[in-house]
């Protein structure tokens, strides 16, 4: 009986350890993605997730009127290029920005005058990354915002 109790405890601890390691990307963006200066503040729409080379993820955000935004994407050091595209959240999904045209820069600033929904499409392209690297690694998207006082 004591033997089975020990087996059950070890199995439970092992399951908890595996689950905890899967959650390692949960706050990656808060540790690794930079904010440009103290005039911007952290937006709760920021997030992190795990991706492999060739995979992508979508993040839905709302940008508000009379605000400046700073989007920063960061990743595990093994990923050299991270592609971020900003799309209109409409059936047409018009591309508003694509960092592939800017040599995969890791941040973008923009001003917003109308409240709207956007889709951030984040992917790890094969270009510039090891194609046969099948391991999931952390990717973070930091959304920072500042309200334009002159707009009031």
N, C-alpha and C positions, 0 to 999 in steps of 0.2 A: 504494500500500500504506500509506504513511504517513497519507494522507487518511482511509482507512477505520479506522485505529487511533485517530485523533483522534475520529472520529465515535462509535466504540464507547466510548471513555473519557467523552465528553460525555454520551452516553445513559445510561451507568452512573451517573455522578454525578447526573444529573437524576432518575433513578429512586430513588436513595438519598435525595435531598432531598425528593421527594414522600412517600416512606415515612416519613421523619423528621417531616414536618409532620403526618402522620396520627397519629403517636404523641404529639402535644403534650399530650393530656389524661391521659397515663399517671400522673402524680403531681400532678394538679391539686388533689386533696383535701389533700395535705400542705402546699401553699402557701396555700390559700384558705379552708379550713374551720377554724373556731376550736375549741379545746379549752377547756372552762369554767375549769379551774384545774389546778394541778399535782398534785392528788390523783388525777386520772384519767391513764391512760397510753394511748398509741396502740395500737389493736388491728390486727393484720395483715389483718383482714377488710375494712378500709377499701378503697375503690376509686374510680376515676374512669372516665368514658366520655363519648362525644359523643352529643348528642340534638338533634333539631329540635323546633319547636313541634308539639304533637300526638303526639309519640312517647313511649314509656315503656321502662323497663328493669327487670329484676328482679335483686336481689342476695340470695343465700342466705347466711344467717349462723347461727351457733350461739351462744346465750347460755348462760352457765354459772350454776349455783346460787351463792347467797351473793355476788352481785355487783351493783354499780350500773352502769348504762350511760348513756352520753350519745351520742346520734346527732345529727349535724349534716349538713345538706345545703347545698351551696353551688354557685354557677353563674356563668357569664359574666355580666357586668353588664347585658347586653341582655335577659336573662331576668329578669322581675320576680317571677313566681310559680313555685315548684317545689312539686309535690305529692309528699308521701311518705306512703305507707301501710305499716303494719306488719301483716303477715298471719301467722296460724298456718300452719305447713307441714304441713297435713293436707289430705285430699281436700276438705273443706268450705271451706278457706281463709277462716276467720273473720277479719274485720277487727278488729284490736286497737287500732289508732290511725290517725287520718287528720288530717293537718294542715290540710286544707281547712276543717274545722270551727273552726280557730283562726286564720283569716285567713292561711294559708300561712306560719306561723312556721317558722323555719329550723332549729330544734333541739327535741329532746325528751329528758328524763331519765326513767329508770324503774329500778325495783328488780326483780331476778329471784331467785326462790327455788328454781326447778326448772330443770335443764338442758333446753333444748329448741331445736328448729330454728325459725327465723323466715324469712319472705320480706319483703324491703324492696322495695316497688314504687315506683319513682321515675318521675315523668312531668312533662312540661312542658305544662300545660294552655293552651288558647287564652285562657281568662279571664285578663286582666291582661298578656298577652304579645301581640306583634304576630303576628296570624294568618297573614299572608302572608310571614313571615320564614322562608324555606326553608333557611337556613344552619345547619349543625351547629355546636353550641357545647358547651363543656366543662361537665360537671356532676360534682360530687364528693360522695361519701358518706363521712363520717368516723365511725368507730365507736371510742369511747373507753370504757375500763372501769376500775373500781376494785373491789378485793375488800373486802367488809365484814368488818372484823376482829371486830366485835361479834357476828357470826353464828357464830363458832367456839366 
